[in-house]
Amino acid sequence: MSVHDGSVGRSVAQRDELELLTDDERVWTAVPVDAEGEQRLTQWLSVEADLLCELDEWR
């Protein structure tokens, strides 16, 4: 997987930041930046690319 965005949001605490990962740019997985080991394997959310949007536009 490759990292395409190091964080989500501007004023979010470090523990709440997410990184977006993808293998194929069709399905993206958001994983907490500070997750390690087993947490990194269990604390994630995957969405299809067409469901993603710019946070500023969404707000």
Secondary structure, DSSP 4 states (H G I P E B T S, - for coil): -EEEES-S-SS--GGG-EEEEESSSSEEEEEETT--HHHHHHS-EEEEGGG---HHHH-
